[in-house]
Amino acid sequence: MKTKHFYGALCALMIMSSVVSCNKDDDNTATDTEKPTFNNTGATPIDGEKFLPGDIIRFHQVFCDNVELGAFNIEIHNNFDGHSHSTETNSKHESNEHGDVENAWVFNQDYEIPSGSKSYTADILIPIPADIAEGDYHFMIRVTDKAGWQEIKAVSLEIED
């Protein structure tokens, strides 16, 4: 009977200990409930910008967060079917009849942001392959903070000779 009480007390103690440790805020900071933001001043590329196959896209963007930034992602994909993303400002969403889906360019790269950063300026050169299908593309930017909040921005690009 003593063994039963001992194990019962031990279980109760372990449960209380885990509840207290889960609720403990070690660094006394408030929970991050805000998404990171884009500072669009001087940001490139811009919506509707045109490029040639073989050109270089200069990506320039300032990211900000109230607590701490985490990482960002750049994705480029074709828009040959005329789809849209809710963050685009360009109203051109027609299908692209000359877009060759077989040779469409796909770019997808993750980038880390230095730990402790509340603001970060990204400046990256992205070479456009010379042999890709010409047409309309989307340039997607995703920024995530350390808490996991994410903000997305999309711009339309045209890659044609």
Salt bridges, closest charged atoms under 4 A:
ASP26 OD1 - LYS24 NZ 3.88
GLU75 OE2 - HIS77 ND1 2.95
GLU75 OE1 - ARG142 NH1 2.94
ASP81 OD1 - HIS83 ND1 2.56
GLU88 OE2 - HIS138 NE2 2.75
ASP123 OD1 - ARG58 NE 2.94
ASP123 OD1 - HIS60 ND1 3.68
ASP136 OD1 - LYS92 NZ 3.64
GLU158 OE1 - LYS92 NZ 3.48
GLU160 OE2 - HIS98 NE2 3.53
